[in-house]
Each structure stands twice: as structure tokens, then as C-alpha cells.
């Protein structure tokens, strides 16, 4: 948090991964949102990441992770980015 005068800025971070083991489950998406203390959004940004061995990771996803990230569209976004050569946006 950062405070300027009476206004407080809160930075929220959310990450989507392929699982809970940081040694083998890579980050796919990072989102940051800055809000006021009353939760008014000031700014937001999302980054997608295609892991170098995406084809192997994609084929080995746990069924629950596959279902969740298929439903929210993240796998389709990562697949499309992978097809373009993995350049982040």
C-alpha cells in the first residue's frame, strides 16, 4: 500500500498457474490492479506467459486445472499466444 495525503493506494496481484507446486507448475498469467482504499480501480494490467515447454505442460495438465482454465478462456489465450511464437501481450 502507498498513502498520499488521506488517499491510500492498494496494489492487488493475482496469478494463474498450472498447479500449486512452484517447482513444476509454471505461471501462465499475472494481473495487477491498483485501487483506492474504497476499491475504486485506478489502473490494471494483465500479462500472459507461455512456458518454453508449453506443448508438454499442456498435455500433462491435471483434469481440474484443464477444466478451470478452459472454462475461463486462459488456455485458449495461451494456445493462441503459443501459435504466434509466444510473444507476450
C-alpha positions as CSV (number, residue, x, y, z in Angstrom):
1,X,0.0,0.0,0.0
2,X,1.0,3.6,-0.6
3,X,-0.5,6.6,1.1
4,X,-0.6,10.1,-0.4
5,X,-2.3,12.5,1.8
6,X,-5.5,10.9,3.0
7,X,-5.7,8.6,0.0
8,X,-4.3,5.1,0.1
9,X,-3.4,3.1,-3.0
10,X,-3.7,-0.7,-2.7
11,X,-1.9,-3.0,-5.3
12,X,-3.6,-6.3,-5.8
13,X,-1.8,-9.2,-7.5
14,X,-3.4,-12.4,-8.9
15,X,-1.5,-15.2,-10.6
16,X,-2.9,-18.2,-12.6
17,X,-0.7,-21.3,-12.7
18,X,-0.9,-24.8,-13.9
19,X,-1.0,-26.1,-10.3
20,X,0.2,-25.4,-6.8
21,X,3.8,-26.8,-6.9
22,X,6.1,-23.8,-7.7
23,X,8.9,-26.2,-8.8
24,X,6.9,-27.7,-11.7
25,X,3.7,-25.7,-12.3
26,X,4.6,-22.5,-14.2
27,X,2.8,-19.2,-14.1
28,X,0.5,-18.6,-17.0
29,X,-1.0,-15.2,-16.2
30,X,-0.2,-12.3,-13.8
31,X,-2.7,-9.5,-13.2
32,X,-2.1,-6.3,-11.1
33,X,-4.9,-3.9,-10.1
34,X,-4.3,-0.6,-8.3
35,X,-7.3,0.6,-6.3
36,X,-8.1,3.3,-3.8
37,X,-8.9,2.3,-0.2
38,X,-12.6,2.5,-1.3
39,X,-11.8,-0.1,-4.0
40,X,-12.1,2.3,-7.0
41,X,-9.9,1.0,-9.7
42,X,-7.1,3.3,-10.7
43,X,-5.2,1.1,-13.1
44,X,-5.0,-2.5,-14.2
45,X,-2.7,-4.7,-16.3
46,X,-2.5,-8.4,-17.2
47,X,0.4,-10.3,-18.7
48,X,0.3,-13.8,-20.2
49,X,3.2,-16.1,-20.2
50,X,3.9,-19.1,-22.5
51,X,6.3,-21.5,-20.7
52,X,9.1,-22.8,-23.0
53,X,7.8,-26.4,-22.9
54,X,4.2,-25.5,-23.3
55,X,3.3,-28.5,-25.5
56,X,4.4,-30.9,-22.8
57,X,2.8,-28.9,-20.0
58,X,-0.5,-28.6,-21.9
59,X,-0.7,-32.3,-22.5
60,X,0.1,-33.1,-18.8
61,X,-2.4,-30.7,-17.2
62,X,-4.4,-32.1,-14.2
63,X,-8.0,-32.5,-15.3
64,X,-9.3,-30.0,-12.8
65,X,-6.8,-27.4,-14.0
66,X,-7.6,-28.1,-17.6
67,X,-11.4,-27.7,-16.9
68,X,-10.9,-24.5,-14.9
69,X,-8.6,-22.8,-17.4
70,X,-10.7,-24.0,-20.4
71,X,-13.8,-22.5,-18.8
72,X,-12.2,-19.2,-18.1
73,X,-10.6,-19.0,-21.5
74,X,-7.0,-18.9,-20.3
75,X,-5.9,-22.0,-22.1
76,X,-7.3,-20.7,-25.4
77,X,-5.4,-17.4,-24.9
78,X,-2.1,-19.2,-24.1
79,X,-2.6,-21.6,-27.0
80,X,-3.1,-18.6,-29.4
81,X,-0.1,-16.8,-28.0
82,X,2.0,-20.0,-28.4
83,X,0.9,-20.3,-32.0
84,X,2.2,-16.7,-32.6
85,X,5.6,-17.6,-31.2
86,X,4.9,-16.8,-27.6
87,X,5.3,-13.0,-27.7
88,X,3.6,-11.6,-24.6
89,X,0.8,-9.1,-24.7
